Amino acid sequence: MNGPHDMGGMHGFGRVEPEANEPVFHADWEKTVIAASGAIRSRNLVNIDEFRHAIERMPPAEYLNTPYYGRWLSALERSLVEKGVLTAQELSDRLALLQEQPEYQAPQGPIPSLAEQPVPQPSAARARAAYERPGPEPRFSVGDKVRARNIHPTGHTRLPRYARGKRGTINQVRGIYVFPDSHAHGLGEQPQPLYTVQFEGRELWGDSTEAREAVHIDLWESYLELDFEGIGA
């Protein structure tokens, strides 16, 4: 979907100002949000693509004025209500309670010891194993000239708006992975080949690009078509 989250290449948002010695978390509530988000995903209440789409559906003004983990909190609330785990009224009641009693602590259930908890795999290996699947042979090969389709889906997609209709070159063939556009909407995994596509800066940004600039984007096969003009170039 075309929303405020898809702002690559847009003007008017000011410079990116890195924070010197930025901590991983700025407040304890951020730790709670990331833990809760991981908990609902590990229990298969929501998958990663559903969660991303929940963030994308924030009202634009709210999205742009909310910090990073605030967006996660909004997606967490939206997901739990849509899955029937909580109701909007329960969330409203708890918010009112915390406003009246900021020090309120909800009762804690038993917490398993570390010995009872599974040892996680390294994050990169875990992510790859979680989403890689058997599937069709890749249509494209390294070096093929392709064009990103100029599509504007109403649901979740990993094809950024600034790359649509642009010409690039297959840089790597990644394998077969779960297709996020279907996975986010309960339509199944529909795995398909994933590629890293290199786009030259001038193709994306025109004459305003920096010299020798290139952008690499991981894109699923259905986002791409052969660029016959590029083949003959």
C-alpha positions in Angstrom: 0.0 0.0 0.0 1.1 3.6 -0.6 1.3 5.1 2.9 3.5 7.3 5.1 5.8 4.4 5.8 6.9 4.2 2.2 8.7 7.5 2.0 11.9 6.6 0.2 13.0 9.4 -2.1 10.5 11.9 -0.8 11.4 15.5 0.1 10.4 17.7 3.0 11.2 15.6 6.0 14.5 17.3 6.9 17.9 15.8 7.4 18.5 12.6 9.2 20.1 13.5 12.5 22.0 10.6 14.1 22.0 10.5 17.8 25.5 10.3 19.2 26.0 7.2 21.3 22.4 6.3 20.9 21.2 3.6 23.3 19.4 0.5 22.1 16.3 1.6 24.2 15.4 5.1 25.4 12.9 3.9 28.0 11.9 0.7 29.7 8.5 0.6 28.0 10.3 0.1 24.7 11.7 -3.2 26.0 8.3 -4.3 27.0 6.9 -3.5 23.6 9.5 -5.5 21.7 9.1 -8.4 24.2 5.4 -8.5 23.8 5.6 -8.3 20.0 8.0 -11.2 20.0 5.7 -13.2 22.3 2.6 -12.9 20.0 4.7 -13.8 17.0 6.3 -16.8 18.7 2.8 -18.1 19.6 1.6 -17.7 16.0 -1.0 -15.1 16.9 0.4 -12.9 14.2 3.1 -13.3 11.6 5.8 -10.8 10.7 4.0 -9.5 7.6 0.7 -9.1 9.4 2.6 -7.1 12.0 4.3 -4.9 9.4 0.9 -4.2 7.8 -0.5 -3.3 11.1 2.1 -0.6 11.4 1.4 0.6 7.8 -2.3 1.1 8.7 -1.6 3.8 11.3 -3.2 7.1 10.4 -0.5 9.1 8.5 -0.3 12.0 10.9 0.0 9.6 13.9 2.6 7.6 12.1 4.8 10.6 11.3 4.6 11.9 14.9 5.2 8.6 16.7 8.6 7.2 17.6 9.8 3.9 16.4 8.7 1.7 19.2 5.5 3.7 19.5 4.6 2.4 16.1 5.3 -1.1 17.3 3.0 -0.5 20.2 0.2 0.7 17.9 0.6 -2.4 15.7 0.6 -4.6 18.8 -2.7 -3.1 20.1 -4.3 -3.3 16.6 -3.2 -6.9 16.1 -4.4 -8.1 19.5 -7.8 -6.5 19.0 -8.1 -7.9 15.4 -7.2 -11.4 16.6 -9.8 -11.2 19.4 -7.2 -11.5 22.2 -8.3 -8.1 23.6 -11.1 -5.7 23.0 -10.8 -2.0 22.2 -12.8 -1.4 25.4 -10.3 -3.4 27.5 -7.4 -1.3 26.1 -9.3 1.9 26.8 -10.1 0.8 30.4 -6.5 -0.1 31.1 -5.2 3.2 29.7 -7.7 5.0 31.9 -6.5 3.0 34.9 -2.8 3.8 34.3 -3.6 7.5 33.9 -5.3 7.4 37.3 -2.7 5.1 38.9 0.7 5.5 37.0 2.4 3.1 39.5 -0.1 0.3 38.9 1.5 -3.1 38.4 -0.6 -5.9 36.8 -0.4 -9.3 38.6 2.5 -11.4 37.3 2.1 -15.1 36.5 4.9 -17.7 37.0 7.9 -17.1 34.8 9.8 -20.2 33.6 13.4 -20.5 34.6 16.1 -20.0 32.0 16.8 -23.7 32.1 13.3 -24.4 30.9 13.5 -22.0 28.0 14.7 -23.1 24.5 18.1 -21.9 23.4 17.5 -19.5 20.4 19.5 -19.9 17.2 21.6 -17.1 16.0 19.3 -14.4 14.6 20.4 -14.6 11.0 20.1 -18.4 10.8 16.8 -18.3 12.6 15.3 -15.7 10.2 16.5 -17.6 7.1 15.2 -21.0 8.3 11.9 -19.5 9.3 11.0 -18.1 5.9 12.9 -20.1 3.3 10.8 -22.7 1.5 10.9 -25.2 -1.4 9.3 -23.8 -4.5 9.6 -23.0 -8.2 12.9 -22.6 -10.0 13.9 -18.9 -10.3 13.0 -17.3 -13.6 15.9 -14.8 -13.6 19.7 -15.2 -13.2 22.5 -13.0 -12.0 23.1 -10.2 -14.6 19.6 -10.3 -16.1 18.1 -6.9 -16.9 14.7 -6.5 -15.2 12.1 -3.8 -14.5 10.1 -3.5 -11.3 6.4 -3.6 -12.1 4.5 -0.3 -11.7 1.9 -1.6 -9.3 0.0 0.0 -6.4 -1.5 -2.8 -4.3 -4.0 -1.8 -1.6 -2.5 -4.3 0.9 1.0 -5.1 2.2 3.9 -5.2 -0.2 7.7 -5.1 0.0 8.1 -3.4 -3.3 9.0 0.3 -2.4 7.1 3.0 -4.3 10.3 4.7 -5.5 11.5 1.5 -7.4 8.2 0.8 -9.2 8.6 1.0 -13.0 12.4 1.4 -12.6 15.0 -0.7 -14.4 17.7 -2.7 -12.6 20.0 -5.8 -12.8 19.8 -9.0 -10.9 22.7 -8.9 -8.4 22.0 -12.1 -6.5 19.5 -15.0 -6.5 18.6 -15.5 -2.8 16.4 -18.6 -2.9 12.7 -19.3 -2.4 10.9 -17.4 0.4 7.5 -16.8 1.8 5.7 -14.1 -0.2 4.8 -11.2 2.2 2.0 -9.8 0.1 -0.1 -13.0 0.6 1.3 -13.9 4.1 0.1 -10.6 5.5 -3.5 -11.2 4.6 -4.2 -14.9 5.5 -3.8 -16.0 1.9 -1.0 -18.5 2.6 2.7 -18.4 2.1 2.8 -18.7 -1.7 6.6 -19.0 -1.7 8.5 -17.6 -4.7 12.1 -16.7 -5.7 13.7 -13.7 -4.1 16.4 -11.6 -5.7 18.7 -8.8 -4.8 18.2 -6.2 -7.6 20.7 -3.4 -8.2 19.3 0.0 -9.3 21.6 2.7 -10.5 21.0 6.0 -8.7 20.3 7.9 -11.8 17.5 5.5 -12.7 15.9 6.1 -9.3 16.6 9.8 -8.6 17.5 11.3 -12.0 20.1 14.0 -12.3 20.0 14.8 -8.6 21.8 11.5 -7.7 25.3 11.3 -6.4 28.0 10.0 -8.6 28.2 6.2 -8.8 25.3 5.7 -6.5 23.4 2.4 -6.5 20.7 0.9 -4.4 20.2 -2.8 -3.8 16.7 -4.0 -3.0 15.5 -7.6 -2.2 12.5 -8.2 -4.4 10.2 -11.2 -5.0 9.8 -12.6 -8.5 6.2 -11.4 -9.1 7.4 -7.8 -8.6 9.7 -8.1 -11.6 9.5 -8.5 -15.4 12.2 -8.7 -18.0 13.5 -5.4 -19.3 13.7 -6.0 -23.0 15.0 -2.5 -23.7 17.9 -3.1 -21.2 18.7 -6.5 -22.8 19.5 -4.7 -26.1 21.4 -1.9 -24.5 
